[in-house]
Amino acid sequence: MKAFQVRAPHEFSIEEVAVPTLAPGEVRVGVAYAGICGSDMHIIHGQNAFVRFPRVTGHEFAGVVRELGAGVSGLAVGDPVCVDPVIACGSCYPCRIGRPNVCSRLQVLGVHRDGGFSEEVCVPAANAHRLPPGLPLAQAALVEPYSIALNVLERMQFLPGDSLLIYGAGVIGLTLVQMARALGIADITVTDVLDDRLATARTLGATRTLNGRETNVEAALREATGGEGVPLIVDAACHPALLPEIVRLASPAGRIGLLGFSATPSELVQLEIIKKELTLVGSRLNNGRFPRVIELLAAGKLDAAALISHQVASQEMPGAIELIERHPEQTRKVLVQWGGNV
């Protein structure tokens, strides 16, 4: 079968690879669409410490069940599904307390084992979520990035009337805007340095946008909040240098959500954290958020189509990667079509 394989950093191509063997408790999924994520780009550049090469990447995907492994129930051949890439052991401390997304023996499809940039992939049946009638597979491929947004917002324990500041209007920032709206957060500010992205954020529900190259974000928000600060702040730009400003901007009793995976240290003044009793929340992947995201998509409360800027055939994927590298301002979510009952 055809798959996109990263053989080593900066070495990738569409390859003929062996069809995966179906294990008991698994289902074989014919992949219809898979989204290219920033973390896929990190793997290509050798910036992911967990991946082992060669690897078929891709962790945002949807398709159709083609075969059931021994012992599988609750799914049928022909079912449309999207796949949660988080595979946990079920027995370590995080798993025992209901936090399998930080399992001590975590495996992520497309990172620790082969993922969705392929014509077929075998996954644990528990990770394949049947889609409701009428939900397009192309949109279902975006359940995973929406689950990232839902995870961090729920980890931050937002309250009625809380306002939200999002750093970064890339795909994760835009999913945060939509998810916050769907959850009832009305006051949403987004800051970025690209006007086109900020315009999209406004279209999707941001109430205020600030171009960080043209505006002093800290001064503008201090004025807008009467000096009180912002209760909820998410760093979707994933830039360690932003943390000192974020801490200063957070209101007393504020919650800060961090999504970046950088090893670069951040300056952190303990006094700012303690005097305002801030909560810094790390959020990794998602903790069982797929059903809720699917429900919100099916109800029309999330607009996945608005996030898709390009759809390409599988053989065009190397060119799509070049486009993302050279012209990130022209792309939002790029979907790769693999042909599994599209």
For each residue, the residues with C-beta under 8 A, 3 or more apart:
1: 16 17 18 19 118 119 120
2: 14 15 16 17 118 119 314 315 338
3: 14 15 17 56 114 117 118 119
4: 12 13 14 15 56 57 58 117 118 314 317 336
5: 12 13 14 15 17 54 55 56 57
6: 9 11 12 43 44 51 53 54 55 56 57
7: 11 12 13 53 54
8: 11 46 53 54
9: 6 44 45 46 53
10: 44 45 46
11: 6 7 8
12: 4 5 6 7 44 318 321
13: 4 5 7 318
14: 2 3 4 5 314 315 317 318
15: 2 3 4 5
16: 1 2
17: 1 2 3 5 56 118
18: 1
19: 1 120
20: 28 114 120 121 122
21: 122
22: 26 27 28 67 69 122
23: 26 69 122
24: 69 70 71
25: 69 70 71 72 124 125
26: 22 23 69 72 122 123 124 125
27: 22 65 66 67 68 69 72 75 81 122 123 125 128
28: 20 22 65 66 67 68 69 120 121 122
29: 61 63 64 65 66 81 83 120 121 122 123 128 340
30: 63 64 65 66 119 120 338 339 340 341
31: 34 58 61 62 63 116 117 118 119 120 121 338 339 340
32: 61 62 63 64 137 138 141 337 338 339 340 341 342
33: 61 62 63 137 138 140 141 311 335 336 337 338 342
34: 31 58 60 61 62 115 116 117 141 335 336 338
35: 60 61 141 142 144 145 333 334 335 336
36: 40 41 317 320 321 324 333 334 335 336
37: 40 41 59 60 145 171
38: 41 42 170 171 172
39: 42 43 48 59 111 261
40: 36 37 43 44 57 58 59 110 117
41: 36 37 38 44 45 321 324 325
42: 38 39 45 47 48 261
43: 6 39 40 46 47 48 51 55 57 111
44: 6 9 10 12 40 41 57 321
45: 9 10 41 42
46: 8 9 10 43
47: 42 43
48: 39 42 43 51 111
49:
50: 108 111 112
51: 6 43 48 55 57 111 112
52: 55 112
53: 6 7 8 9
54: 5 6 7 8
55: 5 6 43 51 52 110 111 114 115
56: 3 4 5 6 17 110 114 115 117 118 121
57: 4 5 6 40 43 44 51 110 111 115 117
58: 4 31 34 40 61 109 110 115 116 117 118 336
59: 37 39 40 85 108 109 110 111 115 116 144
60: 34 35 37 85 116 141 142 143 144 145
61: 29 31 32 33 34 35 58 82 83 115 116 117 121 141 144
62: 31 32 33 34 80 81 82 83 131 137 138 140 141 143
63: 29 30 31 32 33 80 81 83 116 137 338 340 341
64: 29 30 32 78 79 80 81 137 340 341
65: 27 28 29 30 68 75 76 77 78 79 81 128
66: 27 28 29 30 77 120 340
67: 22 27 28 77
68: 27 28 65 72 75 76 77 125
69: 22 23 24 25 26 27 28 72 122 125
70: 24 25
71: 24 25
72: 25 26 27 68 69 75 125
73:
74: 125
75: 27 65 68 72 79 81 125 128 130
76: 65 68 79
77: 65 66 67 68
78: 64 65
79: 64 65 75 76 128 130 131
80: 62 63 64 130 131 135 137 140 341
81: 27 29 62 63 64 65 75 128 129 130 131 140
82: 61 62 128 129 131 140 141 143 144 290 294
83: 29 61 62 63 109 116 121 123 127 128 129
84: 127 129 144 147 286 288 290
85: 59 60 108 109 110 111 115 116 127 144 285
86: 100 101 103 106 108 127 285 286 287
87: 106 107 108 109 112 113 124 127
88: 92 94 95 100 101 103 105 106 107
89: 92 95 103 104 105 106
90: 95 100
91: 95 96
92: 88 89 95 96 103 104 105
93: 96 97 104
94: 88 97 99 100 101 102 103 104
95: 88 89 90 91 92 98 99 100 103 104
96: 91 92 93
97: 93 94
98: 95 287
99: 94 95 102 103 287
100: 86 88 90 94 95 103 106 287 288
101: 86 88 94 106 151 284 285 286 287
102: 94 99 106 284
103: 86 88 89 92 94 95 99 100 106
104: 89 92 93 94 95
105: 88 89 92
106: 86 87 88 89 100 101 102 103 112
107: 87 88 111 112 113
108: 50 59 85 86 87 111 112 113 285
109: 58 59 83 85 87 112 113 114 115 116 121 123 127
110: 40 55 56 57 58 59 85 113 114 115 116 117
111: 39 43 48 50 51 55 57 59 85 107 108 115
112: 50 51 52 87 106 107 108 109
113: 87 107 108 109 110
114: 3 20 55 56 109 110 118 121
115: 34 55 56 57 58 59 61 85 109 110 111 118 121
116: 31 34 58 59 60 61 63 83 85 109 110 121 338
117: 3 4 31 34 40 56 57 58 61 110 314 317 336 338
118: 1 2 3 4 17 31 56 58 114 115 121 338
119: 1 2 3 30 31 314 338 339 340
120: 1 19 20 28 29 30 31 66 340
121: 20 28 29 31 56 61 83 109 114 115 116 118
122: 20 21 22 23 26 27 28 29 69
123: 26 27 29 83 109 127 128
124: 25 26 87 127 128
125: 25 26 27 68 69 72 74 75 128
126:
127: 83 84 85 86 87 109 123 124
128: 27 29 65 75 79 81 82 83 123 124 125
129: 81 82 83 84 143 290 291 294
130: 75 79 80 81
131: 62 79 80 81 82 135 137 140 294
132: 135 294 298
133:
134: 298
135: 80 131 132 139 140 294 297 298
136: 139 140
137: 32 33 62 63 64 80 131 140 141 341 342
138: 32 33 62 141 304 305 308 311 335 342
139: 135 136 142 297 304 305 308
140: 33 62 80 81 82 131 135 136 137 143 294 297 304
141: 32 33 34 35 60 61 62 82 137 138 144 335
142: 35 60 139 145 146 175 304 307 308 333
143: 60 62 82 129 140 146 147 290 293 294 297
144: 35 59 60 61 82 84 85 141 147 148 286 290
145: 35 37 60 142 148 149 171 172 175 307 333
146: 142 143 149 150 175 178 179 293 296 297 302 304
147: 84 143 144 150 151 285 286 289 290 293
148: 144 145 151 152 172 175 259 283 285 286
149: 145 146 152 153 172 175 176 178 179 180
150: 146 147 153 154 179 183 286 289 292 293
151: 101 147 148 154 155 283 285 286 287 289
152: 148 149 155 156 176 234 257 259 281 283
153: 149 150 156 158 176 179 180 183 185 232 234 257
154: 150 151 157 158 289
155: 151 152 257 281 283
156: 152 153 232 234 255 256 257 279 281
157: 154 255
158: 153 154 162 164 183 185 231 232 255
159: 162 231
160: 184
161:
162: 158 159 185 187 231 232
163: 185 187 188 189 225 230 231 232
164: 158 176 180 185 187 188 189 230 231 232 233 234
165: 189 190 191 221 230 232 233 234 249
166: 169 173 176 177 180 188 189 190 191 201 206 233 234 236
167: 173 191 192 233 234 235 236 237 239 242 246
168: 172 173 190 191 192 235 236 237 238
169: 166 173 174 177 190 191 192 194 197 198 200 201 209 236
170: 38 173 174 192 197 236 237 328 332
171: 37 38 145 174 175 307 332 333
172: 38 145 148 149 168 175 176 236 259
173: 166 167 168 169 170 176 177 190 192 197 201 236 237
174: 169 170 171 177 178 197 200 201 204 306 307 332
175: 142 145 146 148 149 171 172 178 179 307
176: 149 152 153 164 166 172 173 179 180 234 236
177: 166 169 173 174 180 181 188 190 201 204 205 206
178: 146 149 174 175 181 182 204 205 302 303
179: 146 149 150 153 175 176 182 183 296 302
180: 149 153 164 166 176 177 183 185 188 205
181: 177 178 184 185 186 188 204 205 301
182: 178 179 296 301 302
183: 150 153 158 179 180
184: 160 181
185: 153 158 162 163 164 180 181 188 232
186: 181 207
187: 162 163 164 207 208
188: 163 164 166 177 180 181 185 205 206 207 208
189: 163 164 165 166 206 207 208 209 210 221 224 230
190: 165 166 168 169 173 177 198 201 206 208 209 210
191: 165 166 167 168 169 209 210 211 212 217
192: 167 168 169 170 173 197 198 201 209 211 212 237
193: 211 212 213
194: 169 197 198 211 329
195: 198 199 211
196: 199 200 329
197: 169 170 173 174 192 194 200 201 329
198: 169 190 192 194 195 201 202 206 209 210 211
199: 195 196 202 203 209
200: 169 174 196 197 203 204 306 332
201: 166 169 173 174 177 190 192 197 198 204 205 206 209
202: 198 199 205 206 209
203: 199 200 306
204: 174 177 178 181 200 201 303 306
205: 177 178 180 181 188 201 202
206: 166 177 188 189 190 198 201 202 209
207: 186 187 188 189
208: 187 188 189 190 224
209: 169 189 190 191 192 198 199 201 202 206
210: 189 190 191 198 215 217 220 221
211: 191 192 193 194 195 198 214 215
212: 191 192 193 215 217
213: 193
214: 211
215: 210 211 212 220
216: 219 220
217: 191 210 212 220 221 245 249
218: 221 222 245 248 249
219: 216 222 223
220: 210 215 216 217 223 224
221: 165 189 210 217 218 224 225 229 230 249
222: 218 219 225 227 229 249
223: 219 220 226
224: 189 208 220 221
225: 163 221 222 228 229 230 251
226: 223
227: 222
228: 225 251
229: 221 222 225 249 250 251 252 254 276
230: 163 164 165 189 221 225 233 249 250 251 254
231: 158 159 162 163 164 250 251 253 254 255
232: 153 156 158 162 163 164 165 185 254 255 257
233: 164 165 166 167 230 246 249 250 254 255 256 257
234: 152 153 156 164 165 166 167 176 256 257 259
235: 167 168 238 239 242 243 246 256 257 258 259 260
236: 166 167 168 169 170 172 173 176 259
237: 167 168 170 173 192 242 260
238: 168 235 259 260 261 262
239: 167 235 242 260 262
240: 243 260 262 264 265 266
241: 244 266
242: 167 235 237 239 245 246
243: 235 240 246 247 258 266 267 268
244: 241 247 248 266 267 268 269
245: 217 218 242 248 249
246: 167 233 235 242 243 249 250 256
247: 243 244 250 256 268 269 272 273 278
248: 218 244 245 272
249: 165 217 218 221 222 229 230 233 245 246
250: 229 230 231 233 246 247 254 255 256 276 278
251: 225 228 229 230 231 254 276
252: 229 275 276 277
253: 231 276 277 278
254: 229 230 231 232 233 250 251 276 278 279
255: 156 157 158 231 232 233 250 278 279 281
256: 156 233 234 235 246 247 250 278 279 280 281
257: 152 153 155 156 232 233 234 235 281 283
258: 235 243 280 281 282 283
259: 148 152 172 234 235 236 238 283
260: 235 237 238 239 240
261: 39 42 238
262: 238 239 240
263:
264: 240
265: 240
266: 240 241 243 244
267: 243 244
268: 243 244 247 273
269: 244 247 272 273
270: 273 274
271: 274 275
272: 247 248 269 275 276 278
273: 247 268 269 270 276 277 278 280
274: 270 271 277
275: 252 271 272
276: 229 250 251 252 253 254 272 273
277: 252 253 273 274
278: 247 250 253 254 255 256 272 273
279: 156 254 255 256
280: 256 258 273
281: 152 155 156 255 256 257 258
282: 258
283: 148 151 152 155 257 258 259
284: 101 102
285: 85 86 101 108 147 148 151
286: 84 86 101 144 147 148 150 151 289 290
287: 86 98 99 100 101 151
288: 84 100 291
289: 147 150 151 154 286 292 293
290: 82 84 129 143 144 147 286 293 294
291: 129 288 294 295
292: 150 289 295 296
293: 143 146 147 150 289 290 296 297 302
294: 82 129 131 132 135 140 143 290 291 297 298
295: 291 292 298 299
296: 146 179 182 292 293 299 301 302
297: 135 139 140 143 146 293 294 300 301 302 304
298: 132 134 135 294 295
299: 295 296
300: 297
301: 181 182 296 297
302: 146 178 179 182 293 296 297
303: 178 204 306 307
304: 138 139 140 142 146 297 307 308
305: 138 139 308
306: 174 200 203 204 303
307: 142 145 171 174 175 303 304 332 333
308: 138 139 142 304 305 311 332 333 334 335
309: 330 331 332 333 334
310: 320 323 331 333 334 335
311: 33 138 308 334 335 336 337
312: 316 317 319 320 334 335 336 337
313: 316 336 337
314: 2 4 14 117 119 317 336 337 338 339
315: 2 14
316: 312 313 319 320 336
317: 4 14 36 117 312 314 320 321 336
318: 12 13 14 321 322
319: 312 316 322 323
320: 36 310 312 316 317 323 324 334 336
321: 12 36 41 44 317 318 324 325
322: 318 319 325 326
323: 310 319 320 326 327 330 331 334
324: 36 41 320 321 327 328 331 334
325: 41 321 322 328
326: 322 323
327: 323 324 330 331
328: 170 324 325 331
329: 194 196 197
330: 309 323 327
331: 309 310 323 324 327 328 334
332: 170 171 174 200 307 308 309
333: 35 36 142 145 171 307 308 309 310
334: 35 36 308 309 310 311 312 320 323 324 331
335: 33 34 35 36 138 141 308 310 311 312
336: 4 33 34 35 36 58 117 311 312 313 314 316 317 320
337: 32 33 311 312 313 314 342
338: 2 30 31 32 33 34 63 116 117 118 119 314
339: 30 31 32 119 314 342
340: 29 30 31 32 63 64 66 119 120
341: 30 32 63 64 80 137
342: 32 33 137 138 337 339
